Amino acid sequence: MPADPVPSPLRSLMYHSVADPADDPYQVTVSPRRLEQHLRRLRGRGLTGVSMDRLLRARAEGRDAGLVGLTFDDGYADFLTAALPLLRAYGCTATVYVLPGRLGGTNAWDTPGPRKPLLTEDGVRQAAAAGMEIGSHGLRHTDLTEVDDVRLAAETVHSRDLLRDLLHGIPGAEVNGFCYPYGAVDVRAVEAVRDAGYAYGVGVSPGPLTGLFALPRVHAGERDTAARLHLKLLLYPWRRVPVPYAPYPAVAGTLAGRTGP
């Protein structure tokens, strides 16, 4: 029998803050103007931005050809004011990875650098009610590869429990995704995320653990013109790496009752 064809890679973009990028030493901020250019380019190419959960479900059903995952790390407050209106205007959804141990706080882990406010509890609920997927970015933005077992459980299990309680009562809201802070992934971290009940995990760069619990993404920054972003999606090094995305969800029943994007 012929071998199964190598699946094409999932296309997913990684954003952070959407604001004035003038003071941005870590290159994690895109202006609303640049984000709109990206969304317009995607639409012009016949692509639709969706949450990672939606993208993975579509992949499992063989219907992901025209989809691109949109993700926003850290849960900055500007997601509601700057990103969400643009996503709605272009008919897109996205995943916001938040830090339940820092809600209403700031990005204190970025030192030196400007302090930026993070979503409050109400802000997270607003994003979820608007159809965005909410995932965990850990409890307090801690490198999971450098913590003991107690802290690892807090960053994975406890952060998910807190978010599930916060989202209780919002139709369709579930915490299926985990985003590794700093993109730091090792076998122990992957196992902890899987054992905590998440259905998938996202990192940054491809590596030996690439798969459903260590999905790579394409960084999208202010320097990325629409044309450059398109090339990055086409030429990203993991483009031809076979990745066992299916079956999804990895946790039976977590997506029961979910509909729409």
Rosetta blueprint (number, residue, H / E / L):
1 M L
2 P L
3 A L
4 D L
5 P L
6 V L
7 P L
8 S L
9 P L
10 L L
11 R L
12 S E
13 L E
14 M E
15 Y E
16 H L
17 S E
18 V E
19 A L
20 D L
21 P L
22 A L
23 D L
24 D L
25 P L
26 Y L
27 Q L
28 V L
29 T E
30 V E
31 S L
32 P H
33 R H
34 R H
35 L H
36 E H
37 Q H
38 H H
39 L H
40 R H
41 R H
42 L H
43 R H
44 G H
45 R L
46 G L
47 L L
48 T E
49 G E
50 V E
51 S L
52 M H
53 D H
54 R H
55 L H
56 L H
57 R H
58 A H
59 R H
60 A H
61 E L
62 G L
63 R L
64 D L
65 A L
66 G L
67 L E
68 V E
69 G E
70 L E
71 T E
72 F E
73 D E
74 D L
75 G L
76 Y E
77 A L
78 D H
79 F H
80 L H
81 T H
82 A H
83 A H
84 L H
85 P H
86 L H
87 L H
88 R H
89 A H
90 Y L
91 G L
92 C L
93 T L
94 A L
95 T E
96 V E
97 Y E
98 V E
99 L L
100 P L
101 G L
102 R L
103 L L
104 G L
105 G L
106 T E
107 N L
108 A L
109 W L
110 D L
111 T L
112 P L
113 G L
114 P L
115 R L
116 K L
117 P E
118 L E
119 L L
120 T L
121 E H
122 D H
123 G H
124 V H
125 R H
126 Q H
127 A H
128 A H
129 A H
130 A L
131 G L
132 M L
133 E E
134 I E
135 G E
136 S E
137 H L
138 G L
139 L L
140 R L
141 H L
142 T L
143 D L
144 L H
145 T H
146 E H
147 V L
148 D L
149 D H
150 V H
151 R H
152 L H
153 A H
154 A H
155 E H
156 T H
157 V H
158 H H
159 S H
160 R H
161 D H
162 L H
163 L H
164 R H
165 D H
166 L H
167 L L
168 H L
169 G L
170 I L
171 P L
172 G L
173 A L
174 E L
175 V L
176 N L
177 G E
178 F E
179 C E
180 Y L
181 P H
182 Y H
183 G H
184 A L
185 V L
186 D L
187 V H
188 R H
189 A H
190 V H
191 E H
192 A H
193 V H
194 R H
195 D H
196 A L
197 G L
198 Y L
199 A L
200 Y E
201 G E
202 V E
203 G L
204 V L
205 S L
206 P L
207 G L
208 P L
209 L L
210 T L
211 G L
212 L L
213 F L
214 A L
215 L E
216 P L
217 R L
218 V E
219 H E
220 A L
221 G L
222 E L
223 R L
224 D L
225 T L
226 A H
227 A H
228 R H
229 L H
230 H H
231 L H
232 K H
233 L H
234 L H
235 L H
236 Y L
237 P H
238 W H
239 R H
240 R H
241 V L
242 P L
243 V L
244 P L
245 Y L
246 A L
247 P L
248 Y L
249 P L
250 A L
251 V L
252 A L
253 G L
254 T L
255 L L
256 A L
257 G L
258 R L
259 T L
260 G L
261 P L
